[in-house]
Amino acid sequence: MSAEDDFGLWERELQGTAAEPGEDGSGGRGMVMVAAAVAAGCTALITLGRAPLGAAGLVLCSLILVLWRLGL
């Protein structure tokens, strides 16, 4: 490899351009964990007799996840 091949890499390092969020793959896994925790909490609310609150939480969580997935 010659010095010309590395120029673009060096230039990006000097400019300090950060990677896009979620490029490393960890952002998606974290979102799934949060969604699973919220869904479990809402299911627990339904089981404990707070069905309207649990159902509203599940609907709201689903709406947020769909909008996030669409990029809005």
N, C-alpha and C positions, 0 to 999 in steps of 0.2 A: 504494500500500500504506500502510496506517495503522500507528500504533504498536501497536494491538491485535493486528495480524496477526503482529508480530515477537515478542510477549511470550514465547511458548513457546520460540522459538529462543534468546532472551536467557537465559531461565531455565535451559535445558540447558547453555549455555556457562558460566554462573556456578556451576552445580552440578558441572561437570567430569565429566559422565558420558562415559565412554570408549565408543568404538564396539566392537561385538562382534568377537572375533577372526575373521578371514576375511571380514569385510564388504567390504573393499576389493578382494577378488579375488586378492590376492597369496599367501594361505595355501595355496590349492589348487594353484597352480602350483609352489610350493616343495615340497609333498608329492609331487607327480608327479616332480619332478627327483630327489628323494631315493630314491623307489621305483625309478626307472629306473637310478640308480647302483647300488643294492643288487642289483637283478636282473642287471645287467651283471657285477657282481662275483661273484655266485653262478654265473652262466653260465661265467665265466672259470675258477672252481674246478672245475666239471664238466669243462670242456675240458682242464684241466691234470691230470686224473686223480683228483681228489678228489670223485668223484661223490656219495658219501653226505653229505659236508659241504655241498656246493653245493645238493643237493636239500633238505636240512634248512633251509638258509637261505632258499630260495625258498618253501618251505611256511610257515615262520615269518613271512616278509615278507608273504605273501598273507594270513595270518591277522590280522596286525596291521592291514593296510590295510582288511580287511573290517570288523573291529571298530571302527576309527576312523571309517569311513564310516557305520556304524550309530549312532555316537555313544556307544559304550560305553567 
